[in-house]
Amino acid sequence: MGGFESLGRMLLLLGVILVLLGGLLLLVGKVPFLGRLPGDIVIERKNFTFYFPLATSILISIVLTLLFSFFGRR
């Protein structure tokens, strides 16, 4: 029965992570500067728009790296 206990805990943890990620995605849309940073590439043509959030991706990567390194230490 130990296998089912660990599977249940893992599924609960996955559910909590998904709920937190969903809430974070809802809040990210309300941050005014995110996605419009000076390093983001936007090409607009008549019938075509290309958007590559380079600076936003780098910023998110740095923040996540700092969070994981801070909370990942044991």
N, C-alpha and C positions, 0 to 999 in steps of 0.2 A: 504493500500500500504506500510505501515511501515514494514510489515513482509518480503516483497520482498527486500526492501532496506537492511535490516540486513542480509538476506540470501546472497545477492550479495556481501556485504562487507566480509562476512565470506568466501565465495568461492574465492574471490580475495586474501584474506590473506592466505588461504590454498595453493593457486597457488604460491604465493611468497615464502612461506615456502618450498614448494616442489622444486622450482627452486634453492633456496639457499642450500637446502640439497643435491641436485644433484651436484651442483658446489663444495660443500665441499667433497663429495665422490670422485669426480675427482681429487681434490687436495690431498686427503689423500694418494693416491697411490704414490705420489711423495715424501712423508716424509720418509727418509731412515730408521730411527730407529723404526718406528711404526710397530708393529707386530713382531718384533724381539728382544723384551726386555728380560732381564735376568730372568724373572719370567714366561715367556711363556712356556707352556709344548708342546714338540714335540716328538712323538714316531714314529720312522720310522722302518718298518719291510720290508721284501722282497716284499710283494704285498699289503702292507697296510701302510697308513700314517695317524696318528691322530694328530691334531693340536688344542690346546686349549689356546687362548691368554689371560691368566689369568692376567698378569701384565698390558697388554695393556688395558684390560677391566677396571681394577681398576684405571688406569691413566685417561682414558676417563671419568669414573664416577666422579672422583674428579674434573676434569676440568669443566664438565657440572654442577656439584653441585655448584661450585664457581660462574660460570656464571649466573645460575638461581637465586642464592641467591643475587648476586650483582644487576642484572637487574630486579629482581622481587620485590624489595623493593619499596614501594610507599610513 
